[in-house]
Amino acid sequence: MHDAVSSERAGTPALGVMTSRFVSAAELMSNVLGAPGYKFAVIDHPVSSASDTELANKAKKVVELIDELILRS
């Protein structure tokens, strides 16, 4: 979240991607950084133990979420 908000402030478009386990932490961090309501994509947790197929499915889902956030927000 810090990297995404900092990049945006520096003029570089960015979007955070969090796992479902860290949504509340990401929301808190965006508030602390002075960007309340900063939108980010959320994928299912965990990632580290996911199989290749599960990772591919997560990647497809996050692309759809990013498309939604960038083009329709």
CHARMM-style PDB file with segment names, atoms N, HN, CA, C and O in Angstrom:
ATOM      1  N   MET     1       0.820  -1.170   0.000  1.00  0.00      PROA
ATOM      2  CA  MET     1       0.000   0.000   0.000  1.00  0.00      PROA
ATOM      3  C   MET     1       0.871   1.243   0.000  1.00  0.00      PROA
ATOM      4  O   MET     1       0.602   2.199  -0.727  1.00  0.00      PROA
ATOM      5  N   HSD     2       1.904   1.226   0.809  1.00  0.00      PROA
ATOM      6  HN  HSD     2       2.122   0.449   1.399  1.00  0.00      PROA
ATOM      7  CA  HSD     2       2.807   2.375   0.884  1.00  0.00      PROA
ATOM      8  C   HSD     2       3.405   2.665  -0.486  1.00  0.00      PROA
ATOM      9  O   HSD     2       3.446   3.819  -0.914  1.00  0.00      PROA
ATOM     10  N   ASP     3       3.869   1.625  -1.177  1.00  0.00      PROA
ATOM     11  HN  ASP     3       3.836   0.688  -0.829  1.00  0.00      PROA
ATOM     12  CA  ASP     3       4.477   1.827  -2.493  1.00  0.00      PROA
ATOM     13  C   ASP     3       3.474   2.391  -3.491  1.00  0.00      PROA
ATOM     14  O   ASP     3       3.808   3.292  -4.261  1.00  0.00      PROA
ATOM     15  N   ALA     4       2.257   1.876  -3.487  1.00  0.00      PROA
ATOM     16  HN  ALA     4       1.986   1.144  -2.862  1.00  0.00      PROA
ATOM     17  CA  ALA     4       1.248   2.345  -4.433  1.00  0.00      PROA
ATOM     18  C   ALA     4       0.898   3.806  -4.185  1.00  0.00      PROA
ATOM     19  O   ALA     4       0.856   4.600  -5.125  1.00  0.00      PROA
ATOM     20  N   VAL     5       0.650   4.167  -2.940  1.00  0.00      PROA
ATOM     21  HN  VAL     5       0.685   3.522  -2.177  1.00  0.00      PROA
ATOM     22  CA  VAL     5       0.298   5.552  -2.612  1.00  0.00      PROA
ATOM     23  C   VAL     5       1.473   6.481  -2.909  1.00  0.00      PROA
ATOM     24  O   VAL     5       1.283   7.564  -3.462  1.00  0.00      PROA
ATOM     25  N   SER     6       2.681   6.065  -2.546  1.00  0.00      PROA
ATOM     26  HN  SER     6       2.836   5.184  -2.097  1.00  0.00      PROA
ATOM     27  CA  SER     6       3.865   6.894  -2.812  1.00  0.00      PROA
ATOM     28  C   SER     6       4.088   7.086  -4.306  1.00  0.00      PROA
ATOM     29  O   SER     6       4.425   8.186  -4.744  1.00  0.00      PROA
ATOM     30  N   SER     7       3.906   6.040  -5.084  1.00  0.00      PROA
ATOM     31  HN  SER     7       3.633   5.147  -4.728  1.00  0.00      PROA
ATOM     32  CA  SER     7       4.052   6.144  -6.540  1.00  0.00      PROA
ATOM     33  C   SER     7       3.033   7.105  -7.125  1.00  0.00      PROA
ATOM     34  O   SER     7       3.365   7.935  -7.971  1.00  0.00      PROA
ATOM     35  N   GLU     8       1.794   6.991  -6.673  1.00  0.00      PROA
ATOM     36  HN  GLU     8       1.524   6.317  -5.986  1.00  0.00      PROA
ATOM     37  CA  GLU     8       0.743   7.895  -7.147  1.00  0.00      PROA
ATOM     38  C   GLU     8       1.098   9.347  -6.837  1.00  0.00      PROA
ATOM     39  O   GLU     8       0.925  10.228  -7.678  1.00  0.00      PROA
ATOM     40  N   ARG     9       1.588   9.586  -5.645  1.00  0.00      PROA
ATOM     41  HN  ARG     9       1.729   8.870  -4.961  1.00  0.00      PROA
ATOM     42  CA  ARG     9       1.963  10.951  -5.255  1.00  0.00      PROA
ATOM     43  C   ARG     9       3.118  11.482  -6.095  1.00  0.00      PROA
ATOM     44  O   ARG     9       3.223  12.688  -6.317  1.00  0.00      PROA
ATOM     45  N   ALA    10       3.983  10.588  -6.560  1.00  0.00      PROA
ATOM     46  HN  ALA    10       3.898   9.608  -6.380  1.00  0.00      PROA
ATOM     47  CA  ALA    10       5.120  10.986  -7.390  1.00  0.00      PROA
ATOM     48  C   ALA    10       4.728  11.125  -8.858  1.00  0.00      PROA
ATOM     49  O   ALA    10       5.560  11.464  -9.699  1.00  0.00      PROA
ATOM     50  N   GLY    11       3.452  10.860  -9.162  1.00  0.00      PROA
ATOM     51  HN  GLY    11       2.776  10.585  -8.479  1.00  0.00      PROA
ATOM     52  CA  GLY    11       2.966  11.024 -10.524  1.00  0.00      PROA
ATOM     53  C   GLY    11       2.981   9.764 -11.366  1.00  0.00      PROA
ATOM     54  O   GLY    11       2.722   9.817 -12.568  1.00  0.00      PROA
ATOM     55  N   THR    12       3.279   8.635 -10.752  1.00  0.00      PROA
ATOM     56  HN  THR    12       3.489   8.592  -9.775  1.00  0.00      PROA
ATOM     57  CA  THR    12       3.277   7.368 -11.476  1.00  0.00      PROA
ATOM     58  C   THR    12       2.021   6.593 -11.107  1.00  0.00      PROA
ATOM     59  O   THR    12       1.822   6.262  -9.938  1.00  0.00      PROA
ATOM     60  N   PRO    13       1.169   6.299 -12.088  1.00  0.00      PROA
ATOM     61  CA  PRO    13      -0.038   5.532 -11.779  1.00  0.00      PROA
ATOM     62  C   PRO    13       0.330   4.183 -11.148  1.00  0.00      PROA
ATOM     63  O   PRO    13       1.264   3.513 -11.589  1.00  0.00      PROA
ATOM     64  N   ALA    14      -0.403   3.807 -10.133  1.00  0.00      PROA
ATOM     65  HN  ALA    14      -1.162   4.351  -9.775  1.00  0.00      PROA
ATOM     66  CA  ALA    14      -0.133   2.550  -9.431  1.00  0.00      PROA
ATOM     67  C   ALA    14      -1.430   2.002  -8.869  1.00  0.00      PROA
ATOM     68  O   ALA    14      -2.429   2.712  -8.754  1.00  0.00      PROA
ATOM     69  N   LEU    15      -1.392   0.733  -8.525  1.00  0.00      PROA
ATOM     70  HN  LEU    15      -0.580   0.157  -8.618  1.00  0.00      PROA
ATOM     71  CA  LEU    15      -2.546   0.107  -7.911  1.00  0.00      PROA
ATOM     72  C   LEU    15      -2.057  -0.983  -6.975  1.00  0.00      PROA
ATOM     73  O   LEU    15      -1.238  -1.815  -7.367  1.00  0.00      PROA
ATOM     74  N   GLY    16      -2.539  -0.989  -5.763  1.00  0.00      PROA
ATOM     75  HN  GLY    16      -3.204  -0.314  -5.445  1.00  0.00      PROA
ATOM     76  CA  GLY    16      -2.152  -2.014  -4.801  1.00  0.00      PROA
ATOM     77  C   GLY    16      -2.933  -3.294  -5.015  1.00  0.00      PROA
ATOM     78  O   GLY    16      -4.094  -3.271  -5.423  1.00  0.00      PROA
ATOM     79  N   VAL    17      -2.283  -4.403  -4.736  1.00  0.00      PROA
ATOM     80  HN  VAL    17      -1.339  -4.421  -4.404  1.00  0.00      PROA
ATOM     81  CA  VAL    17      -2.927  -5.713  -4.775  1.00  0.00      PROA
ATOM     82  C   VAL    17      -2.650  -6.372  -3.430  1.00  0.00      PROA
ATOM     83  O   VAL    17      -1.495  -6.560  -3.048  1.00  0.00      PROA
ATOM     84  N   MET    18      -3.707  -6.718  -2.720  1.00  0.00      PROA
ATOM     85  HN  MET    18      -4.645  -6.566  -3.031  1.00  0.00      PROA
ATOM     86  CA  MET    18      -3.595  -7.319  -1.393  1.00  0.00      PROA
ATOM     87  C   MET    18      -4.306  -8.662  -1.378  1.00  0.00      PROA
ATOM     88  O   MET    18      -5.221  -8.904  -2.165  1.00  0.00      PROA
ATOM     89  N   THR    19      -3.876  -9.526  -0.476  1.00  0.00      PROA
ATOM     90  HN  THR    19      -3.133  -9.329   0.164  1.00  0.00      PROA
ATOM     91  CA  THR    19      -4.649 -10.743  -0.267  1.00  0.00      PROA
ATOM     92  C   THR    19      -5.737 -10.445   0.761  1.00  0.00      PROA
ATOM     93  O   THR    19      -5.643  -9.485   1.525  1.00  0.00      PROA
ATOM     94  N   SER    20      -6.748 -11.268   0.764  1.00  0.00      PROA
ATOM     95  HN  SER    20      -6.824 -12.048   0.143  1.00  0.00      PROA
ATOM     96  CA  SER    20      -7.905 -11.043   1.635  1.00  0.00      PROA
ATOM     97  C   SER    20      -7.509 -10.950   3.112  1.00  0.00      PROA
ATOM     98  O   SER    20      -8.194 -10.288   3.892  1.00  0.00      PROA
ATOM     99  N   ARG    21      -6.448 -11.584   3.489  1.00  0.00      PROA
ATOM    100  HN  ARG    21      -5.891 -12.121   2.855  1.00  0.00      PROA
ATOM    101  CA  ARG    21      -5.995 -11.552   4.890  1.00  0.00      PROA
ATOM    102  C   ARG    21      -5.499 -10.171   5.310  1.00  0.00      PROA
ATOM    103  O   ARG    21      -5.510  -9.852   6.499  1.00  0.00      PROA
ATOM    104  N   PHE    22      -5.067  -9.352   4.360  1.00  0.00      PROA
ATOM    105  HN  PHE    22      -5.059  -9.611   3.394  1.00  0.00      PROA
ATOM    106  CA  PHE    22      -4.446  -8.072   4.686  1.00  0.00      PROA
ATOM    107  C   PHE    22      -5.283  -6.851   4.300  1.00  0.00      PROA
ATOM    108  O   PHE    22      -4.758  -5.739   4.242  1.00  0.00      PROA
ATOM    109  N   VAL    23      -6.557  -7.044   4.040  1.00  0.00      PROA
ATOM    110  HN  VAL    23      -6.983  -7.947   4.088  1.00  0.00      PROA
ATOM    111  CA  VAL    23      -7.420  -5.924   3.657  1.00  0.00      PROA
ATOM    112  C   VAL    23      -7.478  -4.861   4.749  1.00  0.00      PROA
ATOM    113  O   VAL    23      -7.321  -3.674   4.467  1.00  0.00      PROA
ATOM    114  N   SER    24      -7.700  -5.275   5.979  1.00  0.00      PROA
ATOM    115  HN  SER    24      -7.828  -6.240   6.208  1.00  0.00      PROA
ATOM    116  CA  SER    24      -7.810  -4.274   7.050  1.00  0.00      PROA
ATOM    117  C   SER    24      -6.490  -3.529   7.240  1.00  0.00      PROA
ATOM    118  O   SER    24      -6.495  -2.327   7.504  1.00  0.00      PROA
ATOM    119  N   ALA    25      -5.371  -4.220   7.109  1.00  0.00      PROA
ATOM    120  HN  ALA    25      -5.367  -5.196   6.893  1.00  0.00      PROA
ATOM    121  CA  ALA    25      -4.065  -3.556   7.222  1.00  0.00      PROA
ATOM    122  C   ALA    25      -3.859  -2.571   6.076  1.00  0.00      PROA
ATOM    123  O   ALA    25      -3.320  -1.485   6.286  1.00  0.00      PROA
ATOM    124  N   ALA    26      -4.277  -2.934   4.875  1.00  0.00      PROA
ATOM    125  HN  ALA    26      -4.715  -3.817   4.704  1.00  0.00      PROA
ATOM    126  CA  ALA    26      -4.142  -2.040   3.723  1.00  0.00      PROA
ATOM    127  C   ALA    26      -5.017  -0.803   3.895  1.00  0.00      PROA
ATOM    128  O   ALA    26      -4.593   0.308   3.578  1.00  0.00      PROA
ATOM    129  N   GLU    27      -6.226  -0.990   4.392  1.00  0.00      PROA
ATOM    130  HN  GLU    27      -6.571  -1.893   4.649  1.00  0.00      PROA
ATOM    131  CA  GLU    27      -7.113   0.156   4.636  1.00  0.00      PROA
ATOM    132  C   GLU    27      -6.529   1.074   5.700  1.00  0.00      PROA
ATOM    133  O   GLU    27      -6.559   2.296   5.555  1.00  0.00      PROA
ATOM    134  N   LEU    28      -6.003   0.493   6.761  1.00  0.00      PROA
ATOM    135  HN  LEU    28      -5.979  -0.499   6.879  1.00  0.00      PROA
ATOM    136  CA  LEU    28      -5.375   1.284   7.816  1.00  0.00      PROA
ATOM    137  C   LEU    28      -4.175   2.057   7.269  1.00  0.00      PROA
ATOM    138  O   LEU    28      -4.012   3.241   7.562  1.00  0.00      PROA
ATOM    139  N   MET    29      -3.342   1.392   6.479  1.00  0.00      PROA
ATOM    140  HN  MET    29      -3.475   0.430   6.241  1.00  0.00      PROA
ATOM    141  CA  MET    29      -2.162   2.044   5.923  1.00  0.00      PROA
ATOM    142  C   MET    29      -2.551   3.185   4.991  1.00  0.00      PROA
ATOM    143  O   MET    29      -1.918   4.240   5.013  1.00  0.00      PROA
ATOM    144  N   SER    30      -3.576   2.992   4.179  1.00  0.00      PROA
ATOM    145  HN  SER    30      -4.090   2.134   4.161  1.00  0.00      PROA
ATOM    146  CA  SER    30      -3.991   4.081   3.289  1.00  0.00      PROA
ATOM    147  C   SER    30      -4.475   5.279   4.099  1.00  0.00      PROA
ATOM    148  O   SER    30      -4.241   6.424   3.713  1.00  0.00      PROA
ATOM    149  N   ASN    31      -5.144   5.024   5.213  1.00  0.00      PROA
ATOM    150  HN  ASN    31      -5.334   4.094   5.527  1.00  0.00      PROA
ATOM    151  CA  ASN    31      -5.564   6.126   6.091  1.00  0.00      PROA
ATOM    152  C   ASN    31      -4.361   6.836   6.696  1.00  0.00      PROA
ATOM    153  O   ASN    31      -4.301   8.065   6.712  1.00  0.00      PROA
ATOM    154  N   VAL    32      -3.404   6.057   7.193  1.00  0.00      PROA
ATOM    155  HN  VAL    32      -3.453   5.059   7.180  1.00  0.00      PROA
ATOM    156  CA  VAL    32      -2.198   6.629   7.803  1.00  0.00      PROA
ATOM    157  C   VAL    32      -1.431   7.471   6.782  1.00  0.00      PROA
ATOM    158  O   VAL    32      -0.851   8.499   7.132  1.00  0.00      PROA
ATOM    159  N   LEU    33      -1.428   7.039   5.535  1.00  0.00      PROA
ATOM    160  HN  LEU    33      -1.898   6.204   5.251  1.00  0.00      PROA
ATOM    161  CA  LEU    33      -0.707   7.750   4.478  1.00  0.00      PROA
ATOM    162  C   LEU    33      -1.483   8.949   3.939  1.00  0.00      PROA
ATOM    163  O   LEU    33      -1.021   9.635   3.026  1.00  0.00      PROA
ATOM    164  N   GLY    34      -2.656   9.199   4.503  1.00  0.00      PROA
ATOM    165  HN  GLY    34      -3.031   8.642   5.244  1.00  0.00      PROA
ATOM    166  CA  GLY    34      -3.449  10.339   4.064  1.00  0.00      PROA
ATOM    167  C   GLY    34      -4.212  10.101   2.781  1.00  0.00      PROA
ATOM    168  O   GLY    34      -4.554  11.046   2.070  1.00  0.00      PROA
ATOM    169  N   ALA    35      -4.482   8.831   2.479  1.00  0.00      PROA
ATOM    170  HN  ALA    35      -4.204   8.063   3.056  1.00  0.00      PROA
ATOM    171  CA  ALA    35      -5.226   8.483   1.274  1.00  0.00      PROA
ATOM    172  C   ALA    35      -6.408   7.583   1.640  1.00  0.00      PROA
ATOM    173  O   ALA    35      -6.509   6.461   1.144  1.00  0.00      PROA
ATOM    174  N   PRO    36      -7.311   8.075   2.513  1.00  0.00      PROA
ATOM    175  CA  PRO    36      -8.446   7.234   2.907  1.00  0.00      PROA
ATOM    176  C   PRO    36      -9.301   6.877   1.696  1.00  0.00      PROA
ATOM    177  O   PRO    36      -9.523   7.702   0.810  1.00  0.00      PROA
ATOM    178  N   GLY    37      -9.771   5.650   1.675  1.00  0.00      PROA
ATOM    179  HN  GLY    37      -9.591   4.979   2.395  1.00  0.00      PROA
ATOM    180  CA  GLY    37     -10.600   5.209   0.565  1.00  0.00      PROA
ATOM    181  C   GLY    37      -9.819   4.810  -0.668  1.00  0.00      PROA
ATOM    182  O   GLY    37     -10.414   4.545  -1.713  1.00  0.00      PROA
ATOM    183  N   TYR    38      -8.482   4.759  -0.571  1.00  0.00      PROA
ATOM    184  HN  TYR    38      -7.999   4.974   0.277  1.00  0.00      PROA
ATOM    185  CA  TYR    38      -7.657   4.343  -1.713  1.00  0.00      PROA
ATOM    186  C   TYR    38      -8.086   2.941  -2.124  1.00  0.00      PROA
ATOM    187  O   TYR    38      -8.097   2.024  -1.303  1.00  0.00      PROA
ATOM    188  N   LYS    39      -8.435   2.780  -3.378  1.00  0.00      PROA
ATOM    189  HN  LYS    39      -8.427   3.525  -4.045  1.00  0.00      PROA
ATOM    190  CA  LYS    39      -8.942   1.491  -3.852  1.00  0.00      PROA
ATOM    191  C   LYS    39      -7.793   0.585  -4.260  1.00  0.00      PROA
ATOM    192  O   LYS    39      -6.784   1.039  -4.800  1.00  0.00      PROA
ATOM    193  N   PHE    40      -7.965  -0.704  -3.992  1.00  0.00      PROA
ATOM    194  HN  PHE    40      -8.785  -1.072  -3.554  1.00  0.00      PROA
ATOM    195  CA  PHE    40      -6.954  -1.691  -4.347  1.00  0.00      PROA
ATOM    196  C   PHE    40      -7.641  -3.003  -4.679  1.00  0.00      PROA
ATOM    197  O   PHE    40      -8.778  -3.244  -4.275  1.00  0.00      PROA
ATOM    198  N   ALA    41      -6.939  -3.844  -5.417  1.00  0.00      PROA
ATOM    199  HN  ALA    41      -6.015  -3.648  -5.746  1.00  0.00      PROA
ATOM    200  CA  ALA    41      -7.469  -5.149  -5.790  1.00  0.00      PROA
ATOM    201  C   ALA    41      -7.210  -6.140  -4.660  1.00  0.00      PROA
ATOM    202  O   ALA    41      -6.182  -6.076  -3.986  1.00  0.00      PROA
ATOM    203  N   VAL    42      -8.153  -7.053  -4.463  1.00  0.00      PROA
ATOM    204  HN  VAL    42      -8.988  -7.105  -5.010  1.00  0.00      PROA
ATOM    205  CA  VAL    42      -8.029  -8.064  -3.409  1.00  0.00      PROA
ATOM    206  C   VAL    42      -8.133  -9.451  -4.040  1.00  0.00      PROA
ATOM    207  O   VAL    42      -9.070  -9.752  -4.779  1.00  0.00      PROA
ATOM    208  N   ILE    43      -7.145 -10.281  -3.726  1.00  0.00      PROA
ATOM    209  HN  ILE    43      -6.383 -10.037  -3.125  1.00  0.00      PROA
ATOM    210  CA  ILE    43      -7.177 -11.674  -4.167  1.00  0.00      PROA
ATOM    211  C   ILE    43      -7.228 -12.571  -2.936  1.00  0.00      PROA
ATOM    212  O   ILE    43      -6.913 -12.143  -1.826  1.00  0.00      PROA
ATOM    213  N   ASP    44      -7.630 -13.820  -3.150  1.00  0.00      PROA
ATOM    214  HN  ASP    44      -7.886 -14.168  -4.052  1.00  0.00      PROA
ATOM    215  CA  ASP    44      -7.740 -14.774  -2.042  1.00  0.00      PROA
ATOM    216  C   ASP    44      -6.379 -15.075  -1.429  1.00  0.00      PROA
ATOM    217  O   ASP    44      -5.359 -15.123  -2.115  1.00  0.00      PROA
ATOM    218  N   HSD    45      -6.398 -15.274  -0.131  1.00  0.00      PROA
ATOM    219  HN  HSD    45      -7.227 -15.234   0.427  1.00  0.00      PROA
ATOM    220  CA  HSD    45      -5.217 -15.656   0.630  1.00  0.00      PROA
ATOM    221  C   HSD    45      -5.288 -17.160   0.842  1.00  0.00      PROA
ATOM    222  O   HSD    45      -6.394 -17.671   1.020  1.00  0.00      PROA
ATOM    223  N   PRO    46      -4.206 -17.893   0.837  1.00  0.00      PROA
ATOM    224  CA  PRO    46      -2.816 -17.474   0.712  1.00  0.00      PROA
ATOM    225  C   PRO    46      -2.329 -17.526  -0.728  1.00  0.00      PROA
ATOM    226  O   PRO    46      -2.999 -18.060  -1.611  1.00  0.00      PROA
ATOM    227  N   VAL    47      -1.161 -16.966  -0.940  1.00  0.00      PROA
ATOM    228  HN  VAL    47      -0.616 -16.533  -0.222  1.00  0.00      PROA
ATOM    229  CA  VAL    47      -0.520 -17.003  -2.252  1.00  0.00      PROA
ATOM    230  C   VAL    47       0.678 -17.949  -2.223  1.00  0.00      PROA
ATOM    231  O   VAL    47       0.901 -18.696  -3.176  1.00  0.00      PROA
ATOM    232  N   SER    48       1.437 -17.924  -1.154  1.00  0.00      PROA
ATOM    233  HN  SER    48       1.256 -17.318  -0.380  1.00  0.00      PROA
ATOM    234  CA  SER    48       2.701 -18.676  -1.102  1.00  0.00      PROA
ATOM    235  C   SER    48       2.536 -20.187  -1.233  1.00  0.00      PROA
ATOM    236  O   SER    48       3.433 -20.863  -1.736  1.00  0.00      PROA
ATOM    237  N   SER    49       1.418 -20.717  -0.795  1.00  0.00      PROA
ATOM    238  HN  SER    49       0.689 -20.168  -0.387  1.00  0.00      PROA
ATOM    239  CA  SER    49       1.216 -22.167  -0.875  1.00  0.00      PROA
ATOM    240  C   SER    49       0.298 -22.575  -2.025  1.00  0.00      PROA
ATOM    241  O   SER    49      -0.083 -23.740  -2.131  1.00  0.00      PROA
ATOM    242  N   ALA    50      -0.055 -21.633  -2.875  1.00  0.00      PROA
ATOM    243  HN  ALA    50       0.254 -20.686  -2.789  1.00  0.00      PROA
ATOM    244  CA  ALA    50      -0.960 -21.927  -3.989  1.00  0.00      PROA
ATOM    245  C   ALA    50      -0.233 -22.716  -5.080  1.00  0.00      PROA
ATOM    246  O   ALA    50       0.961 -22.530  -5.315  1.00  0.00      PROA
ATOM    247  N   SER    51      -0.976 -23.588  -5.731  1.00  0.00      PROA
ATOM    248  HN  SER    51      -1.946 -23.739  -5.541  1.00  0.00      PROA
ATOM    249  CA  SER    51      -0.421 -24.350  -6.853  1.00  0.00      PROA
ATOM    250  C   SER    51      -0.305 -23.438  -8.074  1.00  0.00      PROA
ATOM    251  O   SER    51      -0.820 -22.320  -8.073  1.00  0.00      PROA
ATOM    252  N   ASP    52       0.364 -23.917  -9.100  1.00  0.00      PROA
ATOM    253  HN  ASP    52       0.782 -24.826  -9.101  1.00  0.00      PROA
ATOM    254  CA  ASP    52       0.491 -23.129 -10.327  1.00  0.00      PROA
ATOM    255  C   ASP    52      -0.880 -22.790 -10.911  1.00  0.00      PROA
ATOM    256  O   ASP    52      -1.105 -21.675 -11.383  1.00  0.00      PROA
ATOM    257  N   THR    53      -1.786 -23.754 -10.875  1.00  0.00      PROA
ATOM    258  HN  THR    53      -1.604 -24.659 -10.492  1.00  0.00      PROA
ATOM    259  CA  THR    53      -3.136 -23.520 -11.392  1.00  0.00      PROA
ATOM    260  C   THR    53      -3.862 -22.474 -10.562  1.00  0.00      PROA
ATOM    261  O   THR    53      -4.521 -21.589 -11.108  1.00  0.00      PROA
ATOM    262  N   GLU    54      -3.741 -22.573  -9.252  1.00  0.00      PROA
ATOM    263  HN  GLU    54      -3.205 -23.292  -8.809  1.00  0.00      PROA
ATOM    264  CA  GLU    54      -4.371 -21.586  -8.372  1.00  0.00      PROA
ATOM    265  C   GLU    54      -3.782 -20.193  -8.599  1.00  0.00      PROA
ATOM    266  O   GLU    54      -4.511 -19.201  -8.611  1.00  0.00      PROA
ATOM    267  N   LEU    55      -2.469 -20.122  -8.777  1.00  0.00      PROA
ATOM    268  HN  LEU    55      -1.876 -20.927  -8.768  1.00  0.00      PROA
ATOM    269  CA  LEU    55      -1.836 -18.827  -9.048  1.00  0.00      PROA
ATOM    270  C   LEU    55      -2.308 -18.246 -10.372  1.00  0.00      PROA
ATOM    271  O   LEU    55      -2.549 -17.043 -10.477  1.00  0.00      PROA
ATOM    272  N   ALA    56      -2.439 -19.097 -11.381  1.00  0.00      PROA
ATOM    273  HN  ALA    56      -2.244 -20.074 -11.296  1.00  0.00      PROA
ATOM    274  CA  ALA    56      -2.934 -18.627 -12.679  1.00  0.00      PROA
ATOM    275  C   ALA    56      -4.351 -18.079 -12.540  1.00  0.00      PROA
ATOM    276  O   ALA    56      -4.682 -17.054 -13.136  1.00  0.00      PROA
ATOM    277  N   ASN    57      -5.182 -18.754 -11.760  1.00  0.00      PROA
ATOM    278  HN  ASN    57      -4.912 -19.586 -11.276  1.00  0.00      PROA
ATOM    279  CA  ASN    57      -6.547 -18.276 -11.536  1.00  0.00      PROA
ATOM    280  C   ASN    57      -6.558 -16.960 -10.771  1.00  0.00      PROA
ATOM    281  O   ASN    57      -7.352 -16.070 -11.078  1.00  0.00      PROA
ATOM    282  N   LYS    58      -5.683 -16.831  -9.775  1.00  0.00      PROA
ATOM    283  HN  LYS    58      -5.038 -17.554  -9.526  1.00  0.00      PROA
ATOM    284  CA  LYS    58      -5.584 -15.576  -9.020  1.00  0.00      PROA
ATOM    285  C   LYS    58      -5.134 -14.446  -9.947  1.00  0.00      PROA
ATOM    286  O   LYS    58      -5.642 -13.328  -9.862  1.00  0.00      PROA
ATOM    287  N   ALA    59      -4.184 -14.741 -10.827  1.00  0.00      PROA
ATOM    288  HN  ALA    59      -3.771 -15.650 -10.896  1.00  0.00      PROA
ATOM    289  CA  ALA    59      -3.687 -13.729 -11.761  1.00  0.00      PROA
ATOM    290  C   ALA    59      -4.798 -13.265 -12.702  1.00  0.00      PROA
ATOM    291  O   ALA    59      -4.932 -12.069 -12.959  1.00  0.00      PROA
ATOM    292  N   LYS    60      -5.583 -14.187 -13.210  1.00  0.00      PROA
ATOM    293  HN  LYS    60      -5.474 -15.159 -13.001  1.00  0.00      PROA
ATOM    294  CA  LYS    60      -6.702 -13.815 -14.087  1.00  0.00      PROA
ATOM    295  C   LYS    60      -7.703 -12.941 -13.338  1.00  0.00      PROA
ATOM    296  O   LYS    60      -8.200 -11.950 -13.872  1.00  0.00      PROA
ATOM    297  N   LYS    61      -7.987 -13.317 -12.110  1.00  0.00      PROA
ATOM    298  HN  LYS    61      -7.583 -14.123 -11.677  1.00  0.00      PROA
ATOM    299  CA  LYS    61      -8.942 -12.552 -11.312  1.00  0.00      PROA
ATOM    300  C   LYS    61      -8.423 -11.151 -11.041  1.00  0.00      PROA
ATOM    301  O   LYS    61      -9.174 -10.181 -11.142  1.00  0.00      PROA
ATOM    302  N   VAL    62      -7.142 -11.034 -10.695  1.00  0.00      PROA
ATOM    303  HN  VAL    62      -6.532 -11.823 -10.612  1.00  0.00      PROA
ATOM    304  CA  VAL    62      -6.609  -9.710 -10.363  1.00  0.00      PROA
ATOM    305  C   VAL    62      -6.563  -8.813 -11.596  1.00  0.00      PROA
ATOM    306  O   VAL    62      -6.742  -7.601 -11.472  1.00  0.00      PROA
ATOM    307  N   VAL    63      -6.332  -9.369 -12.766  1.00  0.00      PROA
ATOM    308  HN  VAL    63      -6.187 -10.353 -12.866  1.00  0.00      PROA
ATOM    309  CA  VAL    63      -6.368  -8.560 -13.988  1.00  0.00      PROA
ATOM    310  C   VAL    63      -7.771  -7.995 -14.187  1.00  0.00      PROA
ATOM    311  O   VAL    63      -7.923  -6.830 -14.555  1.00  0.00      PROA
ATOM    312  N   GLU    64      -8.781  -8.799 -13.950  1.00  0.00      PROA
ATOM    313  HN  GLU    64      -8.658  -9.745 -13.651  1.00  0.00      PROA
ATOM    314  CA  GLU    64     -10.161  -8.322 -14.058  1.00  0.00      PROA
ATOM    315  C   GLU    64     -10.447  -7.234 -13.022  1.00  0.00      PROA
ATOM    316  O   GLU    64     -11.102  -6.239 -13.331  1.00  0.00      PROA
ATOM    317  N   LEU    65      -9.960  -7.421 -11.803  1.00  0.00      PROA
ATOM    318  HN  LEU    65      -9.428  -8.229 -11.552  1.00  0.00      PROA
ATOM    319  CA  LEU    65     -10.172  -6.423 -10.750  1.00  0.00      PROA
ATOM    320  C   LEU    65      -9.467  -5.110 -11.080  1.00  0.00      PROA
ATOM    321  O   LEU    65     -10.026  -4.032 -10.883  1.00  0.00      PROA
ATOM    322  N   ILE    66      -8.247  -5.207 -11.577  1.00  0.00      PROA
ATOM    323  HN  ILE    66      -7.793  -6.083 -11.737  1.00  0.00      PROA
ATOM    324  CA  ILE    66      -7.497  -4.005 -11.945  1.00  0.00      PROA
ATOM    325  C   ILE    66      -8.202  -3.281 -13.080  1.00  0.00      PROA
ATOM    326  O   ILE    66      -8.320  -2.055 -13.065  1.00  0.00      PROA
ATOM    327  N   ASP    67      -8.667  -4.035 -14.058  1.00  0.00      PROA
ATOM    328  HN  ASP    67      -8.571  -5.030 -14.070  1.00  0.00      PROA
ATOM    329  CA  ASP    67      -9.424  -3.441 -15.163  1.00  0.00      PROA
ATOM    330  C   ASP    67     -10.631  -2.680 -14.623  1.00  0.00      PROA
ATOM    331  O   ASP    67     -10.913  -1.562 -15.052  1.00  0.00      PROA
ATOM    332  N   GLU    68     -11.328  -3.286 -13.692  1.00  0.00      PROA
ATOM    333  HN  GLU    68     -11.099  -4.195 -13.343  1.00  0.00      PROA
ATOM    334  CA  GLU    68     -12.504  -2.646 -13.090  1.00  0.00      PROA
ATOM    335  C   GLU    68     -12.117  -1.368 -12.343  1.00  0.00      PROA
ATOM    336  O   GLU    68     -12.786  -0.343 -12.473  1.00  0.00      PROA
ATOM    337  N   LEU    69     -11.051  -1.429 -11.573  1.00  0.00      PROA
ATOM    338  HN  LEU    69     -10.507  -2.262 -11.467  1.00  0.00      PROA
ATOM    339  CA  LEU    69     -10.629  -0.262 -10.788  1.00  0.00      PROA
ATOM    340  C   LEU    69     -10.118   0.875 -11.668  1.00  0.00      PROA
ATOM    341  O   LEU    69     -10.417   2.041 -11.411  1.00  0.00      PROA
ATOM    342  N   ILE    70      -9.361   0.547 -12.687  1.00  0.00      PROA
ATOM    343  HN  ILE    70      -9.118  -0.400 -12.896  1.00  0.00      PROA
ATOM    344  CA  ILE    70      -8.770   1.586 -13.532  1.00  0.00      PROA
ATOM    345  C   ILE    70      -9.785   2.179 -14.501  1.00  0.00      PROA
ATOM    346  O   ILE    70      -9.856   3.397 -14.665  1.00  0.00      PROA
ATOM    347  N   LEU    71     -10.550   1.338 -15.128  1.00  0.00      PROA
ATOM    348  HN  LEU    71     -10.492   0.348 -14.995  1.00  0.00      PROA
ATOM    349  CA  LEU    71     -11.426   1.810 -16.200  1.00  0.00      PROA
ATOM    350  C   LEU    71     -12.819   2.206 -15.749  1.00  0.00      PROA
ATOM    351  O   LEU    71     -13.503   2.950 -16.453  1.00  0.00      PROA
ATOM    352  N   ARG    72     -13.254   1.729 -14.597  1.00  0.00      PROA
ATOM    353  HN  ARG    72     -12.699   1.124 -14.026  1.00  0.00      PROA
ATOM    354  CA  ARG    72     -14.643   1.967 -14.221  1.00  0.00      PROA
ATOM    355  C   ARG    72     -14.813   2.696 -12.890  1.00  0.00      PROA
ATOM    356  O   ARG    72     -15.941   2.909 -12.448  1.00  0.00      PROA
ATOM    357  N   SER    73     -13.730   3.074 -12.257  1.00  0.00      PROA
ATOM    358  HN  SER    73     -12.813   2.901 -12.617  1.00  0.00      PROA
ATOM    359  CA  SER    73     -13.843   3.784 -10.973  1.00  0.00      PROA
ATOM    360  C   SER    73     -13.864   5.277 -11.169  1.00  0.00      PROA
ATOM    361  OT1 SER    73     -13.955   6.026 -10.197  1.00  0.00      PROA
TER     362      SER     73
END
